[in-house]
Amino acid sequence: MQIKTDYLVIGSGIAGLSFALKAAQKGKVILITKSNQDESNTKYAQGGIAAVWHDTDSFEKHIEDTLIAGAGLCDEKIVRLVVTEGTERVKELINLGTQFDKNQKGEYDLAKEGGHSESRILHYKDITGYEIERALLNKINKDPNIEVYDHYYAIDIITQHHLGELITSKTPGITCYGAYILNTKNGHIDTVLSKITVMATGGAGHVYATTTNPKIATGDGIAMVYRAKGHVKDMEFVQFHPTSLYNPEENPSFFNYRSYSWIWCCVKKPKR
Ligand SMILES: Cc1cc2nc3c(=O)[nH]c(=O)nc-3n(C[C@H](O)[C@H](O)[C@H](O)COP(=O)(O)OP(=O)(O)OC[C@H]3O[C@@H](n4cnc5c(N)ncnc54)[C@H](O)[C@@H]3O)c2cc1C
């Protein structure tokens, strides 16, 4: 089957869902995801999301903290962009229905995490990512301009290579026309032709023997772009979640919030 759309979004984590909602204001969106709609790293994010919130805090402080934590590897222009836009983007999540914990005064209960000189982490219990994913999917599923194809696996993006041209990494103007997608329930492969294709397939935690990332984190998007002779860069900034108790029989190593809370209990109450 051949399907045509304005935007093809591959991946249903915070990146893909956020993009899809904005793109839907401009045209028809097809969002494909290889497992259940909500399966993503986003769903398992726990601690929270950092943004400048209080008057005592400032963009400059957050930028400085980030550059120090980046130990000279960060592109300052990008750090400035992310930090200065961060507060507005979090407000958008709130307007979409995401809840964050508040204190008794009714103000957001901001946590202070490693590397931050101010309290600026908004969180929802210990399941912040789950809550963000819930709110985004709720909007996505009500948007008439967005169709979600779950259990569809993007195999490869389509370029001039599929029209018989020889493409190398030095070919100028490599163009993406869409993707081949596998329906994992019936084994059929469909072609999606799209004016714009967005790769939001998350990280590659499962290339390691031990990981806390969910099983979908297999670096598919990175591999698809690499095979299409696109440029893959800044791999050292692909997030993985490093906090875990190593248990050789468990893969992914803990990733649900209940075991996380359990670990916290042990850390906080060492006398028991
Ligand atoms: C346990 C844990 C705790 C974390 N805690 C925090 C935290 O407190 N704060 C924080 O900021 N970050 C945290 N993170 C990191 C954060 O979750 C990720 O950086 C973020 O969610 C990545 O979002 P994403 O949209 O880029 O990718 P993802 O959320 O991983 O979404 C990728 C999507 O692409 C789909 N996909 C992949 N390959 C294909 C394919 N071939 N075809 C179709 N679909 C495909 C997947 O199924 C998935 O839906 C944590 C991560 C983990 C695992």
The ligand as a Gaussian input file, in Angstrom:
#p B3LYP/6-31G(d) Opt

LIG

0 1
 C       14.671000       5.148000      33.275000
 C       14.833000       6.495000      32.632000
 C       14.732000       7.655000      33.387000
 C       14.907000       8.919000      32.789000
 N       14.744000      10.054000      33.570000
 C       14.825000      11.278000      32.996000
 C       14.561000      12.470000      33.742000
 O       14.247000      12.435000      34.927000
 N       14.654000      13.669000      33.110000
 C       14.992000      13.767000      31.787000
 O       15.064000      14.890000      31.244000
 N       15.231000      12.656000      31.034000
 C       15.145000      11.430000      31.621000
 N       15.364000      10.299000      30.857000
 C       15.698000      10.484000      29.443000
 C       14.463000      10.810000      28.626000
 O       13.461000       9.871000      28.914000
 C       14.800000      10.767000      27.131000
 O       15.923000      11.596000      26.857000
 C       13.633000      11.261000      26.288000
 O       12.428000      10.678000      26.722000
 C       13.846000      10.929000      24.818000
 O       12.671000      11.266000      24.119000
 P       12.545000      10.961000      22.563000
 O       11.203000      11.402000      22.131000
 O       13.745000      11.535000      21.883000
 O       12.707000       9.371000      22.446000
 P       11.810000       8.184000      23.044000
 O       10.971000       8.654000      24.167000
 O       12.713000       7.034000      23.285000
 O       10.856000       7.823000      21.824000
 C       11.342000       7.102000      20.702000
 C       10.154000       6.509000      19.983000
 O       10.574000       5.989000      18.720000
 C        9.966000       4.708000      18.520000
 N       10.802000       3.975000      17.569000
 C       12.105000       3.630000      17.672000
 N       12.525000       2.967000      16.573000
 C       11.449000       2.914000      15.735000
 C       11.230000       2.362000      14.446000
 N       12.191000       1.697000      13.773000
 N        9.998000       2.478000      13.889000
 C        8.980000       3.106000      14.546000
 N        9.140000       3.642000      15.772000
 C       10.351000       3.558000      16.358000
 C        9.930000       4.119000      19.913000
 O        9.044000       3.024000      19.998000
 C        9.493000       5.344000      20.706000
 O        8.088000       5.521000      20.641000
 C       15.202000       9.024000      31.417000
 C       15.291000       7.857000      30.639000
 C       15.100000       6.607000      31.229000
 C       15.168000       5.371000      30.371000

